[in-house]
Amino acid sequence: MLPFRMQFKTGMPAYGQVVYAVKKAIISGGMKPGDRFPSVRTLSQELRINPNTAHKVVAALVNEGLLEVKPGIGTLVADAQPSTRLQRGDLLNGEVERVVVEAKKLQLELADVVRAIEQHWNRLS
Amino acid sequence: MNNVIETQGLKRRFGKTDAVDNLTLAVPEGSIYAFLGPNGAGKTTTIKMLMNILEPTAGVAKVLGVNSTALGPREFTQIGYVSENQQMPEWMTVSQFIDYCRPMYPNWDTAFCGKLLKQFDLPLDRKLKSLSRGMKMKTALLSSLAYRPRLLVLDEPFTGLDALVRDEFIRGVLELSEEGNWTVFISSHDIDEVERLADWVGILDGGRLHLAESAVALQARFRSIECVVGEAARLPASTPRSWLGPEMAGHCMRAVESSYQPEASEALIRSVFPDASQISASPMSLRDIFLALARTFRLND
């Protein structure tokens, strides 16, 4: 079993979906610093994704500082969170842009978006 | 990088029809190559030539560096082949069938075979003829995986399999990834079956190859673009050549950009629609890219 929940949606590249699912699990506490992260092979087999995609997912998460490779132990959820809040905020850029584009298409006001975000925020806190 | 399969001008004629015509194909080592196309596109004919079951009318195919017409028992210890209409000795039990296959492969891995048997949940003492289609296909896959081939060739393996068996089948194929140099060549008429598995895609139709590219390259150059345009805007008679299937609905213009570059693509939209606003370009899944291409090539399925 994988330590994060993954339900693929059609129409979106698999790579981004897996990266997002892992980030969500780390931020929401589903995976905690020091937790072991599945190997590339396990990831590929459990998710039925191309091993190269699985490799790219792990490399990207290591690169962003969310996972760390401990020689002889494996890949773990990293202790050190990205150093500043601003940097962490950057992780959300793409998602925020998508939400804003969708909201504008729906002709919503900023306040509507903020309210919707608040609802989800409170549900997870 | 080495190519595990390489063909040049490969052709096969049946009567007056070219089932495969001038096919030049390269399958890089280490890839999971999805060979896609509608039924009747020539996929099975191609694979039969690669496996030395059919002789080419013209052209050459090399598999693991050997001319396909010279492939023999020695090469086949490195190749696993499972086809939709796999011929099997129906009167054998699963366990007899495994005993029958094992001596042909000096590289047979008994422990791996045991692991797969358990994973596939196969009944050792049942005769092959009494097995369901799914179980038969899993048995065929097992007998092609157990010697850890360098090249696995699967011809429409998922036809008639239910979702659960298909899932087990894919999981089984991925078991091979323990090895460093393994390559999978898998034909399918349905992109959904192989979307997350493939990292190379070839599209065959009418015996001809329409496209052969890595998934990474495809996903880098394809974007679904969308924008809102002003009053009374119409799609001009000629649109940029890199746009596939541009459509207008109300004030919304949608197209698939096939050579995406952040700034250039936006400038291109503005050159066609000077008042375009809310321009967006979203990455596409392999499936959506395939569907956009299929519509453009008018693949008939």
Interface residues (C-beta under 8 A of the other chain):
Chain A: F8 T10 G11 M12 P13 A14 G16 R41 S44 Q45 L47 R48 I49 N50 P51 N52 T53 V101 K104 K105
Chain B: I32 D167 I170 R171 L174 E175 S177 E178 E195 R196 L197 A198 D199 A215 Q219 Q278 S280 P283 M284 S285 L286 R287 D288
